Amino acid sequence: MFTNFGTPPNSAETRALVEQRLNDLRENSGVAETLTVEWRGTPLHIQVIDMPLDALYYNPGTHRIRAQRSLDTSRDTLLVSDPWTSESQDYLSHLLTIRPSEPTRRDPDFDKLKDNLEEYKQNEPGLITREGILVNGNTRCAALRELKSTTTMRVGVLPASCDWEDINALELSLQLRPDERRDYSYINRLLAIEEQRDQLHREVPAIAKVFRTTTKICERDFWVLAELRDLIRRSTTVHGVSLRLMDFEQAQEKLAELYRAYSEESKKNKERADLLKEARFTAIALDFAKTDVRFIEADFQSRYLDKNLIEEFGAPVANVQSTVTIPGLNRSVKAAGADVATARAITEKLLQAKAVEAATETATPADQSAAAKVISQYKSAFGEAITVAGRDAMLRKKRLAAPDRIAAACKDLEQSITDLVLSRGNSSLDQEAFDDALGQLHTVLGQLAVEAQRTVDLPGDGLNWLVAAVNVRK
């Protein structure tokens, strides 16, 4: 199940303060502010009070910064063991202010929220348990604490029976509203969806409903997260450094396109699908643009990353039988899976280099330099291969453009035959307009025949028919 972090050490004092302020509201003859939340499946109206900022605690289980917690493993370990210490709460505060895709930079969205709070004050209340744990409004609390222009925060108060299962469900319900200003980051959303399946044991249709999406998208997200975890495992070096989930924060669209391409190719050939997947993962790790990654197909390795190029990577494939002998023929052929094994080795060498590059505090300068050289070589080699693949794709597209248009025109003509048949039953054909359209068709076919004769060196039966039908010459 999900983590039960218990309660803060001074929860009794906080509960007493919350009860006192709720009682003050009841005794007040004015109209009290309320907040409506979905509580255990039904709407619940709860009262809103002002609470001192120093009496509130960031939620250690918030999905908003789940992936970013791996930024500092020692502080994350402390956070898990004791989330209520000042050190753990300071770490949560720091994670709430950084950019999910670039954890070394401050998040511009956080500063926009801070400026908005400074100018317009707090428009929407947060949400707390009676022990002062923030279920919603963690980021707002961090921004208010930085402003130092106020010492309180408006918060709705949940029932006394609220537990960690309620906290988890309520946070998701509130953060996934369509009008939420600051959405979960991509990776944190994937983790939240996974938690619903693996820890809360909910069915995929129910998860899709919670996240306002479809079962197919949920299944795609499960696949992506599983593949990312596998990439992280494969990126682990002998010194124990590895990539992190948040390193793929900006790859959302590229990963979605990879899933579609891989799924389609898998229906035809699993090995070719794996080759496509490995090459695209390498390109994604190298931060190539989405439009470049699209050019990588199942034959990318064999057609564009040729043998000499692969050997330059120095990516040996261990424990893989590269060839097999055909019994009775004394001939050797490439073993099934040898290409995939080579592709995986190429990917893993790049992933490990990227992991060393990111480990600025633990990797030695020599390791960093070697990793930078590998990454540079990969970037250059893949860049050249993608350029050639893209040029070939453009040529194929141009070659198919004219035939595709004629095929589409044929479908329209077939439909016109059906329309003619139907028009005989109700005498609805405009004969003059039909005759004019046929004249236009004759003119266009004549022009097509002329240009086709100039373009096609060895005309086939189709072009010969067209030339005879419209009776034209070059």
ZAPA-677166 format. One record per residue: x, y, z of N, C-alpha, C, O in turn; residue in three letters. Coordinates in steps of 0.05 Angstrom, whole numbers, plus 5000, padded with zeros to 4 digits. Layout:
<recs>
XYZXYZXYZXYZALA...
</recs>
This chain:
<recs>
501749765000500050005000501850255000504250235002MET500550494998502050744998503250785026502350655045PHE505150965028506551015053504851165073503551365066THR504851065097503551195119505651345135507251215149ASN505751605133507851765145507251845174508751985187PHE504951755185504251815212503452105215502452225196GLY503852225238503052495244505452655254507252535265THR505452925251507553085262507753065292505852995305PRO510053125303510453095332508753275349508053205372PRO507953505339506353695355503453695345502053895347ASN502553465335499853445324497653505344495553615337SER498053445370496053505390495553805393493253885394ALA497753955393497454245395496054365370494454545372GLU496754245347495554345322492554285322490954455314THR491854045330488953975331487454165349485254245343ARG488654225372487354405391486954685378484854815381ALA488954785364488755045350486655035329485055225326LEU486554825313484454795292481754795304479954935294VAL481354645326478654625339477854905349475554975348GLU479755045361479155305372478255495350476255645353GLN479555495327478755675305476155585292474655755282ARG475655335291473055245281470855325299468655405290LEU471255305325469255395345468755695343466555785345ASN470955845338470556135334468756195311467156385311ASP469056035290467356075266464456015273462656155264LEU463955805288461255725294459855935312457455985309ARG461456065329460256265347459956535333458556715342GLU461356565310461156815295458556825280457756625268ASN457157045282454457065268454757115238452757105224SER457157175228457457225200457356975183457056755194GLY457557005157457456785138460256665136462156805128VAL460556415143463156285142463856185114462056105099ALA466356205107467256105081467455795082468355685102GLU466555665061466655375060468055285034468255445015THR468855045034470254925011468954645006468554495025LEU468354584981467154324975469254134964470654204945THR469453894976471353694966469953434963467753394974VAL471153254947469952984944471052814966473452734966GLU469352744985470252605009469052325009466652285012TRP470752125004469951845004467551794985465651654992ARG467651924961465751874941463352064940461852054921GLY463152244959460852434960461952714965463952744978THR460452924956461353194962461053264991459153175005PRO463053405001462953485030463753785032465753875020LEU462053925046462654215051464154245077463154165098HIS466554355075468154385099468754685103468654845085ILE469354755128469755035135472655115130474454955131GLN472955375124475655485118476455665141474855835150VAL478955635151479955805172482755915164483855825144ILE483656105180486456195177488256035196487556005219ASP490455945185492355795202495155925199495956005178MET496655935221499356035220501055865201500855615202PRO502655985184504355835166506255645180506955435170LEU507155725204509155555218507755325231509155155243ASP505155305230503755075241503054865220501954655226ALA503754925195503054745173505554585164507854675166LEU504954345154507154165145506654085116504354035107TYR508754085100508553995073508053695073508953545091TYR506453605054505653325052507953165040508653195016ASN509252985055511552825044510652635023512352535008PRO508052575021507152385000506052514976504852384959GLY506352784973505152924950506352814924508752764921THR504552784905505352684878506752904862508052854841HIS506553154871507553374855510653364851511653444831ARG512053254871514953254870516052964874518352934883ILE514452764868515152484873517852414859519652304871ARG517952474833520352404818522752574827525052474826ALA522352824834524553004841525852924868528053024874GLN524552764883525752684909528452544906530052544924ARG528852414882531352274878533652464872535952374868SER533152724872535252914867537552884887539952914880LEU536852834912538852794934538052554949536152564966ASP539352324945538452074957538752074987537051955001THR540752204998541052215027538852365040537752285061SER538052595028535852745040533152605036531352625052ARG532952465013530452305009530252085029528052025039ASP532451955036532451745056531551855083529951725097THR532552085090531652225115528752295114527252265134LEU527852385090525052455087523152215092521052245105LEU523951985082522351745086522251655115520151575125VAL524551675128524751575156523451775176522251685195SER523752035170522652235189521852485173523552665170ASP519452495162518652715144518052975158517653185145PRO518052975185517053215199519353385210518853595222TRP521853295207524053455216524353705199523353715176THR525753905209526154155194527754095168527354215148SER529653905170531253835147529553715124529853785101GLU527753535132525953405112524053605101523553605076SER522853775117520953975108522454185090521254275070GLN524854255096526454435079526954315052526954445032ASP527454045052527953915026525353915009525553964985TYR523053865021520553875007520154164996519254194973LEU520654365012520354635004522054694979521254824961SER524554594980526354644957525354504932525354624910HIS524354264934523354114911520854244899520454234875LEU519354374916516954514906517554764889515954864874LEU520054864892520755114878522455064853522855254837THR523354814848525054774825523454684800521154594802ILE524754704777523454624752523654324749525854214750ARG521354184745521453894743523353784722524753584727PRO523453914699525153814677528053894680529853774668SER528654104696531354204701531654254730531454494739GLU532154054746532154094775534354274786534254354809PRO536254354769538254544778537254834775538655014784THR534954874763533855134759531355184774529854994780ARG530855424781528355494795526055494775526455564752ARG523755414784521455384766520155654761519255784780ASP520055754736518756014730515756014739514756214746PRO514455784737511655764745511355824775509355934783ASP513255734791513155794819513356094824511956204841PHE515156224810515456514813512956664804512256874815ASP511656564783509156684774506956664796505556854801LYS506856424808504956384830505556574853503756684865LEU508156604859508956784881508157074875507157204893LYS508657154851507957434843504957474844503957684853ASP503457264836500457284836499457304865497657464871ASN500657154883499857164911500557434924499057534940LEU502757544915503557804926501758024917501158214932GLU500858004892499158224881496158184888494858384896GLU495157944886492257894890491557744915489257694921TYR493557684931493157524956492157244948492257164925LYS491257094968490556814964487556794956485856864971GLN487156714931484356694921482956434929480656434936ASN484556214929483355954935484655844960487055864964GLU483055734978484255625003485655354997485055214978PRO487555295015488855035014487054835028484754885033GLY488254605035486754395048488654245067490854165059LEU487754215093489554095112487953875128485553875129ILE489553705140488353525161488353675187489453895189THR487153565207487053705233489753705247490153845267ARG491653545236494353555247496153755232498553785238GLU494953905213496454115199497954015174499654165164GLY497453775164498753675140497353785116494853755113ILE498753905097497654025073496953805053498753675042LEU494353775048493453585027493453725000494053594980VAL492753975000492854134976493754414984493054525004ASN495454534966496554794972499454794982500354994993GLY500854574977503654564986505354784972506854914985ASN504954814946506555014931505755294940507455464942THR503155344944502255604954503455664981504255894986ARG503655464998504855515024507755585022508755775035CYS509255455004512055515000512355804990514155944998ALA510555884971510756154960510056364982511456574983ALA508056314998507356505019509556525040510056745050LEU510956305046513156325065515456485054516856625069ARG515856475028517956645015517256935015519057105018GLU514656995012513857275011514257415037515157655038LEU513657285059513957395086512257645091512657795110LYS510257685073508457905077505957825093504357985100SER505757565098503557465113504557225130506557095123THR503257185153504056965170501956745171502256555186THR499756775156497656585156496856495128497656615108THR495456265127494456165102491556065106491055935126MET489856125087487056035088486955745079487955675058ARG485755575096485655285090482955175098481755255118VAL481954975082479654825090480654595108482854495105GLY478854525127479654325147478054065142475654065142VAL479453845139478253585134477253465161478053545182LEU475453265159474353135183476553005199478752945188PRO476052965224478052855243478852575235481052475243ALA477052425221477652155214479452125190480051895181SER480352345178482052335154484552175159485952215178CYS485151975141487551825143489151855117488452015100ASP491351705115493151735092491851645066492651745044TRP490051455067488651375042486951605033486751665009GLU485651755051484051985044485852205033485152335013ASP488152245045489952455036490752405007490852584991ILE491452155002492352074975490152124954490652234933ASN487652034960485452054942484652344937484052434915ALA484652504959483852784957485852944941485053114925LEU488452894945490453044930490153004900490153194885GLU489752744892489352694864486852824853486952944832LEU484652804868482152914859482353214855481353324835SER483753354872483953644870486053734849485553914834LEU488253594848490353674829489653614800490753734782GLN487853414796487153334769484753484758483753404736LEU483753684772481553834761482553974735484854054733ARG480753994715481554114690482554404692484154494676PRO481654554713482454834715484854874733485555094740ASP486154654740488454684758490654844744491354784721GLU491755044757493555224745496355104741497755164722ARG497154944760499854834759499654534761499554414782ARG499654414737499254124735501653964746503854074749ASP501153714751503353534757505253524733504353554710TYR507753494738509653454716509053174704507653014715SER510253134680509752884665510452634681508752454684TYR512852624692513752384706512052344732511352114738ILE511552554746509952524770507152434765505952294781ASN506052504742503452404734503552104729501751954736ARG505752014715506051734710506251574736505051364739LEU507751684755507951554781505351534796504751334809LEU503751754794501151754807499251544795497751414810ALA499351514769497751314756498651024764496950854769ILE501250984765502250724773501450664802500750434808GLU501550854819500750814847497950714849497250544866GLU496150824832493350744833493050444826491450304837GLN494750354808494550074799495949884819494849684827ARG498449954826500149764841499749774871500049574884ASP499050004881498750024910495850034919495149924940GLN494150164903491250164911489749954897487349914902LEU491049804878489849574864487149644850485249494852HIS487149874837484749954822484949854793487149834782ARG482649804781482549714753483149954735482750184742GLU484249894711485050104693482750284686483150534685VAL480250184680478050374674477550564697476950804692PRO477750474721477350654744479550864746479051094753ALA482050784741484250964741483851184719484351414724ILE483051094696482551274673480451484681480751724674ALA478451404695476351584704477451794723476752034721LYS479151704742480251884762481952094748481952334755VAL483552014728485352194714484152324690485552454674PHE481552284686480152414664481452354637482052534621ARG481952094632483252014608482051754598479851684607THR483351604581482351354570484051114580486351154588THR482850884578484350644586486850604567488950504577THR486550664542488850634523491150814531493450734530LYS490551064540492651244548493951144574496351164577ILE492351044592493450924617495350694611497450674622CYS494450524592496150294585498750384572500950274577GLU498650594556501050714544502850814566505350774566ARG501750954586503351074608504650854625506950884633ASP503250634629504450404644506850304628508950244640PHE506550274602508750174585511150364586513350274590TRP510550614583512750814583514250804610516750804610VAL512850804632514150814658515750554662517950574673LEU514750334654516250084657518850094640520950004649ALA518650194616520950214598523050414610525450364609GLU522050634622523850824634525350704658527750754661LEU523950554673525250414696527350224686529550194698ARG526850084664528749904652531150054642533449964645ASP530750284630532950454620534750544643537150554641LEU533450614665534950704689536650474700538950514707ILE535450234700537050004709539449954691541649894700ARG538949974665541149924646543150144646545450104636ARG542450384656544350604656546250594680548150744682SER545850414699547450394723550350304716550750104703THR552250464725555050414720556250234742554950174762THR558750154738560149994758560450144784560850024805VAL560350414783560650574807557950644820557850784840HIS555850534808553250564821551650804813549450844824GLY552550974795551051214787549151124764549750944749VAL546851254763544951194742543251434735543251634750SER541851414714539951624707537551614726537251424742LEU535851824726533551834743531051884726531251974703ARG528751824737526351864722526052154713525152204690LEU526752344730526352624722528152704699527752924688MET530152544692531852604669530252584642531252674622ASP527952454643526352414619523852594620521952544605PHE523952794637521552974641520653104615518253144611GLU522453174598521753324574521253144549520953244527GLN521152894553520852704531518052604527517652404513ALA516052734538513352624537512352564509511452344504GLN512452754491511352714464513052504449511952354434GLU515652514453517352314439516752034448516751844433LYS516252004474515651734485512851644476512451404471LEU510951824474508351754464508451664435507151464428ALA510051794419510351714391511851454389511251284371GLU513751414406515151154406513250924412513350714400LEU511550964432509650754439507850684415507350444410TYR506850884401505250834377506750674356505850484345ARG509150774350510850644329511550354337511450174321ALA512250324363513050054372510749864372510949634364TYR508349964380506049784380505249694352504649464348SER505449874333504749804305506749604294506049414281GLU509349654299511449484288511349204302511949004289GLU510649194327510548944342508448754330508848514331SER506348864318504348694306505448544282504348334274LYS507548654269508648534245511148374251511548154241LYS512948494268515448354274516648464300517348694302ASN516848284320517748364346520648454346521348654359LYS522348324331525148394331525548664318527148834328GLU524148724296524348984284523249204303524349424303ARG521249134318520149334337522149394358522449624366ALA523649194368525649234388527949404377529049574391ASP528649364352530749524340529949824338531450004344LEU527449864331526350134330526450264357527250494361LEU525550114377525450214405528250294415528550504426LYS530150114411532850174421534050424408535150594422GLU533750444382534950674368533550934376534851144379ALA530950924379529451164388530151244416530351484422ARG530451044434531151114461533951254462534351434478PHE535751154446538351284445538151574435539351754447THR536551614415536151884404534752064425535352304427ALA532851954440531452104460533452184482533352414492ILE535151994491537152054511539052264502540152414518ALA539552284476541352484464539952754460541152944450LEU537352764467535853014465535353104437535153354432ASP535152924418534353004391531453094391529853004407PHE530753274373528053374371526153154362526852964350ALA523653204369521553004362521452964332521052734323LYS521753174317521653144288523952984277523652854256THR526152984291528452814283528052524291528652344275ASP527052474315526652204324524652054307524851814303VAL522852194295520852064277522051924254520951734243ARG524452014245525751894222526951614228527751474210PHE527051544254528251294262526151074260524251064275ILE526650894241524850664237526350404244528550414254GLU525050184239526249924247528849864233530449714243ALA529249974209531649914193533850124198535750134183ASP533450294218535350514222538150414227540150524216PHE538450204243541050104250542449984225544750044220GLN541049824210542249684188542749864164544749824149SER541050064161541350234137543150474142544550574124ARG543050584167544450844171546650824192548650974190TYR546350654212548550614231550050364222549650144232LEU551650394202552950164189555050034208555550134230ASP556149814198557949654215560349824226561049804249LYS561549974208563950134217563150334238564650384257ASN560750454235559850654254559350524281560050634302LEU558150284281557550144306560150064320560350084344ILE562149984304564749904316566150134330567550104349GLU565650374319566850614331565850654360567250774376GLU563450564365562350604391563750434412563650484436PHE564950214403566250034421564249904440564749894464GLY562049814429559949694445559849394442558249294426ALA561549244455561648954452559148824462557948924482PRO558248614450555948464458556848204470557848024456VAL556548174496557547934510555347724511552947784513ALA556247474511554447244516552247234495550047134502ASN552747324471550747304450551947164426554047244416VAL550646954418551546804395550846954370548546974362GLN552847074356552347244333551547094308550147194291SER552546834306551846674283551046394291551746304313THR549546264274548845984278549445824253549245934231VAL550145574256550745404232548345244224547045124241THR547745244199545445094188546244804186548144744170ILE544944614200545744334199545644224170543644264156PRO547744074163547743944136548744124114549444024093GLY548844384118549644574096552344694102553644804084LEU553344664126555844784134556045074127558145184119ASN553745214132553645504127552745644153551245534168ARG553845884156553146034180551446274172551846404151SER549446334189547746574185547546714211548246604232VAL546746964210546447134234544347014252542146944244LYS545047004278543146894298540847084302541147334301ALA538546974308536247134315536847294340537847184360ALA536347554340536747724363539547844365539948014382GLY541347774346543947894347543948194343545348344356ALA542248284324542048574318540848714342541748944349ASP538948594355537648724378539748744401539848944415VAL541248534405543348534426545348764421546148894439ALA546148794395547949014388546749284394547949464405THR544149314386542749564391542549624420542849854428ALA542049424437541849464465544549544477544649714495ARG546649424467549349504477549949794470551149934486ALA549249874446549650154438548050344456549150544466ILE545550274461543950444479545050454507545150674519THR545950224517546850214545549450374549549850504570GLU551150374529553650524532553050824533554250974549LYS551150914517550351194517548951264544549551474556LEU547151094553545751144578547651164602547351344619LEU549650994602551651004624553351254622554051374643GLN553951344598555451594595553751824604554852014617ALA551151824598549452044607549152044637548952254650LYS549151804650548951784679551451904692551252054711ALA553851854680556351964691556252264687557152414705VAL555352354664555252644659553552784679554153004688GLU551252664688549452784707550552774736549652934753ALA552352584741553352544768555752734773557952654778ALA555152994773557253194775558653194802560953274805THR557253104823558453114850560052864857561752874875GLU559452634843560852384850562752284829564752154836THR562352354804564152254783566752414783566752654788ALA568952274776571552404775571752564749570252514730THR573552764748573852924723574552744700573752794677PRO576152534705576952354683574452204672574152174648ALA572752114690570351974682568452164667567252084647ASP568252404677566552604663567552664635566052694617GLN570252684633571352744606570852514587570152554564SER571252264597570752024580567852014572567151944549ALA566052074591563152064585562452274564560852224546ALA563552514567563052724548563952654520562652724500ALA566152504518567152424492565252224479564652234455LYS564352024495562451834484559851964475558851904453VAL558852144491556352284484556752444458554952454441ILE559052584456559552734431559652554407558652624386SER560952324409561152134387558352034379557752024355GLN556751974399554051874393552452094380550952054360TYR552652334391551152564380551752604350549952644334LYS554352594344555252644317554352414299553252464277SER554752164308553951934291550951914286550151874264ALA549451954308546551934304545552174289543652154273PHE546752404292545952644277546252604247544452664232GLY548552494240549052434211547052224201545952254179GLU546652014216544851804207541951904205540551824186ALA541152064224538452174223538052364199535952364187ILE540152514193540052694170539552534144537852604128THR541052314141540652144117537952014117536552004097VAL537151914140534451784142532251984136530351914123ALA532552224146530552434140530452504111528252544100GLY532752514098532852574070531452354054529952404035ARG532052104061530751884048527651884052526151824034ASP526851954076523951964082522652174065520352134056ALA523952404062522852614046522552534017520652594003MET524652384007524552293980522252093976520852093956LEU521951913996519751713994517051853994515151783980ARG516852064010514352214011513752353985511452353976LYS515852463973515452593947514652393925512952443908LYS515952153927515351953907512551853909511251773889ARG511451843933508751743938506551943934504251873933LEU507352203933505352413933503452393909500952383912ALA504552373885502852363861501152113860498852123854ALA502351873864500651633864498451643885496151553880PRO499051753909496951763930494651943921492351883927ASP495252163908493152343899491352213878488952253878ARG492652073860491051933839489251713852486951683844ILE490351573871488851363885486451493899484251383899ALA486851723911484651863924482551963904480151943909ALA483452053881481652143860479951903850477551933844ALA481151663848479751433839477451363859475251283850CYS477951393884475851343904473451533900471151453902LYS474151783894472051983889470451913864468051943864ASP471851813843470451743819468651493824466451473813LEU469651313840467951073847465451163861463251053857GLU465651363878463351463893461451603873459051593876GLN462551733853460851873833459151673817456951723809SER460351433813458751213799456351143816454151113806ILE456851103842454551043860452451263859450051213859THR453451513859451551743858449851743833447551813833ASP451151673811449651663785447451453786445251503777LEU448151223797446151013799443751103816441451053809VAL444351233839442251323857440551543844438151563848LEU441851713827440451933815438351843795436451983789SER438851603783436851503763434151443777432051453764ARG434251373802431751303815429951543821427551513823GLY431151783824429552013831429952253812429052473817ASN431352193789431852393768433052653780432152873774SER435052613797436252843811438852943798439953143808SER439752823776442252903765442053163750440253203733LEU443853353756444053603740445853543717448253543719ASP444653483693446153383671448053583659450253513651GLN447353843659449154043649451654073667453854093657GLU451254073693453454093711455253843709457753863711ALA453953613705455553363702457253373677459553283677PHE456053473655457553493630459953683633462053633622ASP459453913647461654103651463953973667466254023662ASP463253813687465253683704466853483688469253463692ALA465453343670466953153653468853293634471053193628LEU468153533625469953683608472353773624474653773613GLY471953853649474153933666476053693671478453713672GLN474753453675476253213679478053153655480353073658LEU476953183631478453133606480853323605483053233597HIS480453573611482653763610484853693630487253693623THR484053623655486053553676487553303669489953283673VAL486053103658487452853649489352903627491452773626LEU488753083609490553153587493153273598495353203590GLY492753463617495153583630496853373645499253383644GLN495453193659496852983673498352803654500652723660LEU497152743631498552563612501052693601503052563597ALA500852963595503253103585505553103605507753033597VAL504953173630507053183650508152903657510452873662GLU506352703656507252433662509152333641511052203647ALA508552403615510352313594513052443597515152323590GLN513152693606515652833610517252723634519752743635ARG515852603653517152523678517952223677520052153687THR516152053666516651763667518251683643517451723620VAL520551553648522351473626521351223612521451203587ASP520251033627519350783616516350753623515650633643LEU514550853606511750853612510650563613511450393597PRO508850513632507550253634504750263621504050453607GLY503250053626500650033614498750253623497150353607ASP499050333648497250553657497650803643495750933634GLY500150893640500651143627500051123597499051313585LEU500650893585499950853557496950883553496051003533ASN495350773571492450793569491551093571489951183556TRP492751233590492051513594492551683570490951843561LEU494951643558495651793534493651733511492851923497VAL493051483507491151413486488351513492486951603474ALA487551513518484851593525484451893520482251973511ALA486452053526486052343522487252443496486852673489VAL488652263482489652323455491452573455490852773442ASN493552553472495452783473498252693466498852453465VAL499952883460502752833454504453013472503453203484ARG507052943475508853103491508953383481510453553492LYS
</recs>
